[in-house]
Amino acid sequence: MKNLTEMDKVENYTPGLSIEEIQKRYSLDKVYKLASNENPLPPPEELVNILQSKIHTIHRYPAYMRPVVKAVSAYYQVETQHTLLGNGSSEFIDKLMQAYGSPRVSVLVSEKSFPLYTICAQSHRLNIYRASMKEGLKVHIQKMLSLLDRHKDIRLVFISNPNNPTGSYITHSELETLLFETKGKSVQIVLDEAYWGYVRAKDFPDSVSLMQKYPHLILLRSMSKVMGLAGLRAGVMLAHPTVVETVKKVLCPFNVNIISVEAILYCVSNRSFQEYLFHSKELVWNSLDYFYSELQKMNLPFYPSQGNFLLFSIGKPSAFSYLLKRGLILRSLNEPGLEHYLRMSVGLEQENKKAIELIREFITQT
Ligand SMILES: Cc1ncc(COP(=O)(O)O)c(C=O)c1O
């Protein structure tokens, strides 16, 4: 039985507000949600048809894992023993803490990063160290290394790369420095590459090859973002076979549902899905360029992003509720130092235009 007072201390994950909720609250006909870093493109018809045809099999447990693991491994160019499928990549954040955590174990994260790392660490009663960021709201590898040096109880390091919510990234050589310095030191480096599919930076880590070279590097790849499977909850862990076997022990049986299994298989093995991926990236790259130029015109500071979202400053904390009442849901951030910032996800072209129109309205009217 869990100690209630300890569980009371665990923060809840706050999902983005829903369109229906805001529509009802402010009696609005149309609400734009650019708050949860989702893919705004609906799935291809072909995938919808495949999934519909599988619906009559839901009385069975999923029993198709081996071919899917094989297809996913081929897609990421790794051997099958490196691959594990999850109920969203979030499942691995939690399960890695469960598998490697104990009362004497600490977790290291960067400040201004994905809140789920803290929530999962708290729920497994793990101590957390936070490395401050460097200029440009970038993850500070040297700060992380000095914390690792000082605190020998750190067994897990979580890095969101690209980083949610700042959009910044660590380079291949920064990652390799971290891996080289921590080699053989019983610490696992978890690189959460949820937004990997959108990256344009040329010096972004070739993490799969580093994972083959450094067995303490664990990669998480969400299928919720560029692949557009957020509602199905699908994610992948790529890691050394001993890590895969350890995490398997704490996964619930049949953790990926029968419909998700089909969707994953389609995304990694159907050539026509390449077109969807192409459009997903194109939309994000064009939209980010549009946001950069419009925010510049309004003199609003922002951080360039490698994800499908953008962190920008609007100067006043009242902006979030103003925009909400006008039918635009963005993400406000609970992080110290980011009170005047909002995170805006990329939407469809007309949604992006509407968002910029409402932001302009806010800064001219207030
Ligand atoms: C950095 C990061 N990691 C993981 C996730 C969770 O992804 P999934 O939907 O695969 O659980 C998110 C979701 O927004 C994220 O931003």
Ligand as a Chemical Component Dictionary entry (heavy atoms), coordinates in Angstrom:
data_LIG
# 
_chem_comp.id                   LIG 
_chem_comp.type                 NON-POLYMER 
_chem_comp.pdbx_formal_charge   0 
_chem_comp.three_letter_code    LIG 
# 
loop_
_chem_comp_atom.comp_id 
_chem_comp_atom.atom_id 
_chem_comp_atom.alt_atom_id 
_chem_comp_atom.type_symbol 
_chem_comp_atom.charge 
_chem_comp_atom.model_Cartn_x 
_chem_comp_atom.model_Cartn_y 
_chem_comp_atom.model_Cartn_z 
_chem_comp_atom.pdbx_ordinal 
LIG C1 C1 C 0 10.017 15.212 -24.664 1  
LIG C2 C2 C 0 8.852  14.292 -24.706 2  
LIG N1 N1 N 0 9.034  13.004 -24.425 3  
LIG C3 C3 C 0 8.023  12.122 -24.445 4  
LIG C4 C4 C 0 6.750  12.536 -24.765 5  
LIG C5 C5 C 0 5.649  11.529 -24.701 6  
LIG O1 O1 O 0 5.458  10.926 -25.902 7  
LIG P1 P1 P 0 4.470  9.693  -26.074 8  
LIG O2 O2 O 0 3.221  10.262 -26.669 9  
LIG O3 O3 O 0 5.191  8.784  -27.005 10 
LIG O4 O4 O 0 4.242  9.085  -24.746 11 
LIG C6 C6 C 0 6.494  13.870 -25.063 12 
LIG C7 C7 C 0 5.142  14.302 -25.369 13 
LIG O5 O5 O 0 4.815  15.416 -25.643 14 
LIG C8 C8 C 0 7.574  14.782 -25.023 15 
LIG O6 O6 O 0 7.403  16.073 -25.275 16 
# 
loop_
_chem_comp_bond.comp_id 
_chem_comp_bond.atom_id_1 
_chem_comp_bond.atom_id_2 
_chem_comp_bond.value_order 
_chem_comp_bond.pdbx_ordinal 
LIG C1 C2 SING 1  
LIG C2 N1 SING 2  
LIG C2 C8 DOUB 3  
LIG N1 C3 DOUB 4  
LIG C3 C4 SING 5  
LIG C4 C5 SING 6  
LIG C4 C6 DOUB 7  
LIG C5 O1 SING 8  
LIG O1 P1 SING 9  
LIG P1 O2 DOUB 10 
LIG P1 O3 SING 11 
LIG P1 O4 SING 12 
LIG C6 C7 SING 13 
LIG C6 C8 SING 14 
LIG C7 O5 DOUB 15 
LIG C8 O6 SING 16 
# 
